[in-house]
Amino acid sequence: MISVKHVSMVLPAAGRSVTILDRITFDIPAKQTVAIVGPSGSGKSTLLGLMAGLDRPTTGSIQLDGIDITAMSESQMARFRREKVGYIFQSFHLIPTLTAIENVAVPLELSGERHAGERAAELLAAVGLSSRMEHYPVQLSGGEQQRVAVARAFACRPPILLADEPTGNLDSSTGAHVIALLLSLHRDHGTTLVLVTHDTTLASSMQRVLSLRDGRLESDSMPSYSGSISDVTTDSPRKNQVVPADRSLSDSAPESRV
């Protein structure tokens, strides 16, 4: 599903070249859940953005669903991303002048969905926001804004969901709820889920963990896990205390019908 081959990212800075990513190589099969971890400045978010086609690597190639996205034009990439990739930003990136339902409807309208409003309403209901559809982002809490962002990312039913620190701006309980929602979408729809996080407990809830350091892939592991999704926190992580992605989350997240 995702193939990253010898990817490097080098940027100019103050008259010299800075290596952000250095010859990264890995493959992620369809339907797998993966956490990308590492210290600040290790290149995690840069790598995720490259996988989404938001930027181009200096060298190397990235394939999504067997297609080399590094060879695409910007317009081709935009169309491909709309169909294949859902992206969740840490800072939500909702359009402030649009209501929750209008934000979710944007990718649907761009893709030519005839019943964009109805589909957007279904998505917001699935993330527990039926009563907040007509509210603007400023009228929503951080957790509610992130749930709108999740609904928008999944609007076109993409086979790949990428999330950049999805709990980074949320309190512990709200962050756990958002993660339960993402895992529920993965379980119900077979979505490939890749997220960037500093939270070791959240990382251990994924089937696989890629660890970066100084722009290089330091380790690639399959963690063992136990406990429940309520143990996922954003401020006091405890290792190996959350449920695997294929376990029922009905007690922790709204039922997914998207």
BATORZA-123961 format. One line per 10 residues: number of its first residue (from 1); their letters; for each residue z, x, y of N, C-alpha, C. Coordinates in steps of 0.001 Angstrom, whole numbers. Each point is the difference from the previous one (the first is absolute). Layout:
<sites>
NUM = A = Z X Y Z X Y Z X Y  ...
</sites>
This chain:
<sites>
1 = MISVKHVSMV = 0 822 -1213 0 -822 1213 0 859 1267  908 1011 57 58 912 1150 -100 1425 -520  -942 747 530 -182 1387 -413 -67 893 1234  955 901 113 68 947 1118 -290 1392 -564  -1040 633 505 -436 1282 -560 -69 1086 1084  854 1006 -130 -29 1200 840 -19 -345 1494  823 -962 373 8 -469 1386 865 899 883  -610 456 1079 713 764 1019 -226 -652 1356  994 142 867 -109 -505 1370 502 1098 931  -898 507 828 322 1077 931 -318 -476 1406
11 = LPAAGRSVTI = 967 115 899 -178 -460 1376 240 1143 978  -746 8 1116 248 1015 1027 1241 -341 811  781 998 340 1199 -211 809 334 1282 754  1 -97 1331 367 1130 868 -804 1256 -329  -1300 -198 -191 -868 1141 -228 7 561 -1397  660 -677 -925 5 474 -1372 -200 -1181 -945  -175 262 -1264 -196 -1051 -990 1293 -248 -756  332 -1291 -163 1208 -386 -727 -420 -756 -1261  450 461 -1144 -329 -653 -1268 1017 -1104 -276  -470 -1247 14 864 -1148 -257 65 -295 -1496
21 = LDRITFDIPA = -1156 64 -662 -82 -177 -1449 -810 1156 -571  439 504 -1157 -612 1204 -557 -415 -236 -1453  -1264 -334 -214 -616 -113 -1327 786 -928 -937  189 -1240 453 717 -1011 -778 -942 -632 -1029  458 -91 -1249 -787 -628 -1056 899 -863 -883  -400 -1257 -210 674 -883 -955 -859 -1238 -211  284 -729 -1084 -660 -1264 -300 1076 -1070 -197  -275 -1210 498 900 -1135 -187 -785 -1094 -714  395 -367 -1201 -717 -1061 -713 278 -1366 599  -838 -961 -317 176 -1362 503 1342 -565 -446
31 = KQTVAIVGPS = 613 -781 873 1224 -763 -241 1269 843 -36  -106 1283 325 1198 840 9 722 -116 1345  1326 180 -10 776 66 1234 416 1447 217  -229 503 1210 204 1421 293 724 155 1334  997 880 15 657 382 1246 -424 1411 369  -298 211 1274 -265 1345 523 1202 391 836  680 1064 -398 1225 415 674 -137 1428 495  985 420 796 10 1354 531 673 25 1353  383 1169 477 653 100 1313 -960 -352 1130  557 -259 1162 -828 -280 1177 -949 1176 246
41 = GSGKSTLLGL = -1248 -332 308 -982 1036 254 -686 545 -1232  287 -610 -1167 -609 501 -1239 -1416 -517 -219  -426 -988 809 -1371 -507 -100 -130 -1336 -693  1126 -689 -234 -23 -1267 -756 -858 -1063 682  306 -287 1267 -723 -1059 696 -1458 374 233  -253 1277 238 -1386 458 148 -784 -261 -1278  602 311 -1136 -661 -225 -1285 -272 -1485 -216  978 -847 297 -192 -1436 -197 -1123 -518 898  -38 471 1263 -1068 -408 901 -1373 425 -483  -81 1177 -599 -1275 461 -569 -412 -878 -1169
51 = MAGLDRPTTG = 983 -401 -822 -305 -867 -1145 -486 -1376 443  412 -410 1202 -443 -1285 539 -1303 112 776  -499 1207 169 -1224 191 773 218 -98 1496  1247 138 442 283 -42 1430 -366 1309 690  -155 1059 -787 -427 1301 504 -766 692 -1118  -613 1117 319 -774 734 -1002 641 1363 -253  40 437 -1251 542 1329 -284 -938 1091 494  568 1166 238 -819 1150 385 -876 435 -1158  588 38 -1179 -750 307 -1218 515 -888 -1129  -783 -112 -1065 398 -795 -1149 -583 -1403 39
61 = SIQLDGIDIT = 307 -770 -1020 -531 -1355 -96 1071 -972 -475  -170 -1264 373 893 -1071 -421 -859 -1152 -498  264 -443 -1217 -719 -1139 -572 951 -1162 -205  -432 -1174 418 717 -1240 -258 -909 -889 -829  487 -415 -1144 -783 -864 -893 -1351 629 -318  -9 1324 -168 -1214 711 -386 -962 302 1127  365 -315 1236 -886 211 1149 590 1049 924  -793 990 372 443 1082 873 57 -499 1443  1208 -237 505 132 -542 1350 -213 1063 1069  103 1282 -373 -192 1056 993 -1460 136 402
71 = AMSESQMARF = -908 -624 -754 -1425 58 325 -465 -1223 788  919 -935 283 -373 -1239 677 -19 153 1515  -855 -808 634 43 -112 1454 1212 -842 387  344 -28 1277 1154 -778 444 -177 -1484 -282  -1197 -515 218 -244 -1423 -235 62 -320 -1491  -548 884 -830 83 -196 -1445 1454 32 -463  776 942 548 1401 122 -386 791 -1225 413  -287 -543 1166 706 -1191 471 -238 -1179 -938  -1237 -170 -425 -312 -1093 -932 661 226 -1354  -76 1226 -480 586 327 -1297 1518 -190 29
81 = RREKVGYIFQ = 641 468 1070 1460 -120 127 421 -1459 32  -777 -830 675 329 -1420 89 15 -652 -1379  -862 464 -883 -107 -588 -1328 937 633 -1024  278 1306 163 676 738 -1070 1415 463 325  340 114 1283 1256 661 366 811 -851 971  1272 -220 -331 947 -580 936 909 1107 495  233 73 1317 799 1096 574 1157 -571 796  1201 479 -288 1208 -472 675 588 1158 807  105 -196 1313 517 1036 890 1516 -116 141  646 1122 232 1449 -7 209 382 -828 1221
91 = SFHLIPTLTA = -809 74 1061 296 -703 1250 -735 -1335 106  -402 -552 -1145 -544 -1348 -144 -1432 -147 521  -248 433 1256 -1345 -82 596 -546 -1426 2  848 -959 313 -481 -1365 199 -591 -118 1395  -950 -912 161 -614 -230 1310 953 -887 803  556 505 1112 1075 -716 693 -405 -1336 607  -1286 -184 295 -457 -1238 636 -391 -1076 -1023  146 313 -1294 -317 -961 -1048 1270 -422 -729  41 -1243 -469 1131 -479 -787 -40 622 -1389  1054 -235 -773 56 536 -1361 -1207 -444 -814
101 = IENVAVPLEL = -299 -1280 32 -1114 -508 -803 -1339 532 509  -124 192 1292 -1238 552 558 -160 1466 -392  1107 760 -27 -65 1393 -435 -486 108 -1434  530 -852 -869 -381 43 -1405 -1445 -450 -187  -449 -900 853 -1359 -539 -128 -1080 981 451  356 1023 785 -1004 908 548 -883 628 -1081  556 667 -1018 -900 591 -1015 -785 -1037 -782  560 -1188 -145 -709 -1067 -706 -1221 -453 791  168 -159 1295 -1119 -397 855 -1072 1079 41  435 1269 34 -961 1100 19 -792 73 -1296
111 = SGERHAGERA = 613 -425 -1094 -689 32 -1290 -815 -1259 -265  28 -956 951 -794 -1211 -140 654 -1105 -800  1313 78 -189 734 -1036 -722 -125 -1336 727  -486 -1034 -685 -236 -1300 640 1305 -714 346  1013 203 -797 1269 -689 224 1092 1024 314  -260 819 1001 905 1090 345 1396 -507 362  63 -1085 762 1302 -531 405 829 -473 -1178  -639 -693 -929 712 -495 -1175 488 1161 -872  -851 986 -189 379 1168 -796 1146 754 671  -65 154 1335 1066 687 728 1323 -747 -140
121 = AELLAAVGLS = -47 -1316 42 1214 -806 -162 590 192 -1399  -851 39 -1013 465 229 -1367 684 1359 -128  -593 1016 624 561 1345 -61 1370 71 672  117 -621 1166 1288 20 696 1054 -785 -774  -409 -1085 -638 936 -749 -842 463 869 -1164  -907 795 -553 332 851 -1143 1005 1084 360  18 420 1272 973 1014 428 1198 -623 702  137 -1327 -122 1181 -684 509 16 -265 1491  -1171 -139 611 -64 -194 1457 -698 -1301 389  156 -1029 -805 -643 -1281 313 432 -547 1352
131 = SRMEHYPVQL = 1247 232 361 525 -557 1248 -255 896 1207  -659 1139 -197 -197 955 1100 -1477 254 302  -877 -845 -508 -1433 250 111 -502 39 1445  568 -838 849 -481 -100 1377 756 905 962  850 854 -524 761 918 847 -812 1266 269  198 566 1200 -634 1259 356 866 1157 -502  -584 1199 -176 776 1126 -522 1309 249 739  9 -135 1310 1218 254 768 1107 -991 -346  -361 -1135 -566 967 -1023 -378 494 161 -1438  -488 1023 -691 365 225 -1397 890 1227 -129
141 = SGGEQQRVAV = 870 -15 -1000 817 1174 -295 -879 1086 -615  570 1209 -126 -761 1084 -601 -424 -318 -1423  920 -588 -773 -335 -358 -1380 -1078 -1056 -74  47 -967 918 -1023 -1052 27 -1354 578 396  -2 914 972 -1260 636 384 -595 792 -1161  859 680 -750 -527 767 -1130 -537 -921 -1087  619 -1159 -196 -521 -949 -985 -1338 -577 452  -167 -211 1304 -1311 -412 512 -1020 1103 -280  413 1261 204 -902 1126 -253 -382 79 -1475  951 -285 -892 -296 -10 -1434 -1005 -1101 -326
151 = ARAFACRPPI = 228 -1199 558 -916 -1117 -231 -1399 336 509  -88 611 1172 -1302 384 557 -683 1042 -885  764 987 -483 -581 1055 -837 -565 -561 -1299  620 -1072 -500 -437 -564 -1273 -964 -1169 183  -380 -302 1233 -784 -1199 296 -1280 -96 -821  -722 1094 -119 -1286 -20 -700 128 418 -1462  1226 -65 -505 294 355 -1398 -543 1386 -374  336 1030 753 -515 1336 -314 631 543 -1282  -739 754 -777 576 587 -1213 933 1168 272  -23 514 1249 839 1141 370 843 -369 1214
161 = LLADEPTGNL = 1319 219 -91 906 -169 1131 607 1356 341  -140 429 1245 586 1242 484 1028 -340 1072  1187 592 -101 1076 -328 941 638 1283 515  34 146 1321 574 1189 643 1417 -317 466  994 514 -712 1412 -238 319 265 -1491 252  -276 -871 -956 112 -1442 248 1414 -481 315  1021 800 -334 1384 -386 299 619 874 1083  -794 887 588 539 988 935 662 -582 1219  -465 -1147 494 563 -610 1207 878 -1210 -311  422 -144 -1261 733 -1191 -413 1403 356 -479
171 = DSSTGAHVIA = 922 -973 89 1330 209 -555 -76 -39 -1522  1106 339 -641 2 177 -1456 -424 -1250 -755  625 -1139 299 -281 -1215 -763 -1414 -503 265  -454 89 1259 -1353 -434 321 -1026 916 -663  279 1303 3 -896 943 -657 -124 -274 -1487  1120 -325 -642 -26 -321 -1424 -840 -1242 -262  88 -982 910 -771 -1230 -167 -1500 277 108  -388 849 952 -1420 335 173 -524 742 -1225  783 924 -536 -432 729 -1188 -114 -938 -1193  958 -926 -135 -93 -982 -1088 -1282 -803 113
181 = LLLSLHRDHG = -389 -317 1228 -1232 -745 225 -1215 826 -421  -40 1269 375 -1127 856 -375 -94 151 -1517  1136 177 -647 -5 132 -1459 -402 -1308 -671  366 -1125 626 -403 -1296 -531 -1515 -168 74  -596 411 1116 -1461 -64 135 -667 898 -1039  572 1177 -197 -534 902 -1026 66 -646 -1382  1140 -587 -311 189 -575 -1327 -918 -1197 -230  -116 -859 994 -746 -1246 -172 -1508 187 82  -448 1030 715 -1441 133 237 -581 1331 -471  812 846 -614 -517 1255 -523 -474 950 1073
191 = TTLVLVTHDT = 613 -80 1181 -401 842 1126 482 1434 -194  -852 946 318 419 1402 50 779 201 1295  1242 460 -102 881 125 1160 367 1463 217  -305 516 1194 363 1366 372 750 -67 1321  1215 551 19 763 -34 1238 593 1360 318  160 251 1286 669 1197 510 1430 -374 337  943 828 -404 1397 -301 290 845 1263 17  1119 -55 772 1033 1031 -49 1139 -424 -922  -32 -1237 -456 1097 -589 -760 -157 332 -1482  901 831 -537 -120 417 -1394 230 -1162 -962
201 = TLASSMQRVL = 842 -951 386 238 -1146 -869 -1233 -883 -60  -617 -219 1147 -1243 -767 25 -1070 712 -822  -103 1307 162 -993 767 -760 210 -169 -1505  1273 -70 -426 281 -101 -1433 -354 -1363 -573  -293 -984 878 -431 -1307 -492 -1486 -24 -316  -714 1061 377 -1413 116 -304 -192 629 -1381  -1150 -227 -594 -285 558 -1312 -257 1505 54  -349 490 1197 -378 1409 141 375 488 1390  390 1270 112 379 573 1283 -779 1294 224  -728 56 1107 -692 1208 434 807 615 1126
211 = SLRDGRLESD = 401 1253 -145 824 664 1000 -807 1077 723  -48 -110 1328 -706 981 816 983 931 706  -414 1216 206 760 951 808 -986 965 643  106 132 1323 -877 904 753 -1476 -268 -282  -332 -1303 -152 -1398 -374 -174 -542 168 -1399  855 390 -939 -452 203 -1376 721 -961 -946  -662 -317 -1110 610 -851 -1010 984 851 -804  1293 -249 227 1040 812 -632 322 -484 -1408  1 -1331 -205 290 -521 -1330 -627 -1372 -178  -178 -386 -1254 -577 -1290 -385 818 -484 -1194
221 = SMPSYSGSIS = 850 -1015 220 959 -379 -1040 4 -1495 -264  541 -364 -1135 197 -1387 -412 1506 -246 -86  616 -588 1028 1453 -169 -22 434 -1065 -993  1231 136 -476 626 -1079 -766 851 -792 964  195 -1296 -269 759 -808 930 825 -1047 -732  1050 -462 675 866 -1051 -522 594 -721 1187  773 -1059 -237 619 -715 1105 -821 -1170 449  166 -433 1260 -703 -1159 525 -593 305 1352  -928 -843 414 -690 229 1273 963 -13 1172  1152 -636 -120 964 -47 1099 586 1368 297
231 = DVTTDSPRKN = -194 978 -907 508 1336 238 -909 818 902  -1202 -502 293 -892 720 906 533 -130 1413  249 1116 673 474 -22 1378 -827 950 823  75 -141 1313 -736 897 885 908 1002 667  1328 -52 -246 871 947 662 936 746 -945  227 -502 -1224 879 687 -935 -628 19 -1389  -1083 714 -177 -692 -36 -1273 835 590 -1119  -68 -668 -1175 640 497 -1202 -1052 78 -1084  -79 1089 -661 -1114 253 -911 49 -914 -1215  -1199 -445 -411 -183 -743 -1245 825 -1269 -76
241 = QVVPADRSLS = -77 -834 1049 802 -1208 5 -800 -1259 277  -1301 13 -234 -795 -1186 262 -839 -369 -1205  -486 -1234 10 -735 -466 -1165 -1401 557 -27  -586 147 -1183 -1398 406 -88 -902 -1080 540  -1244 404 322 -913 -914 673 -421 -1165 -860  145 97 -1333 -466 -1084 -845 1117 -966 -385  1166 125 628 1104 -886 -308 29 -1164 977  548 -1123 -414 26 -1193 839 804 219 1266  -517 -477 1130 674 137 1286 296 -1359 599  1 -1031 -804 121 -1351 519 1319 -224 721
251 = DSAPESRV = 1028 817 -311 1282 -178 668 62 739 1323  -1020 823 278 78 850 1178 -1109 -230 999  -1081 -652 -394 -1137 -182 894 -557 -1380 -162  -657 -523 1062 -630 -1310 -132 -1085 41 -1047  -189 -1086 -686 -1032 -59 -1034 -1370 231 614  -758 901 -590 -1330 322 533 -1037 -945 -579  -681 -690 886 -1098 -866 -420 -1298 401 675  -17 1209 543 -1200 476 685 -922 602 -1019
</sites>
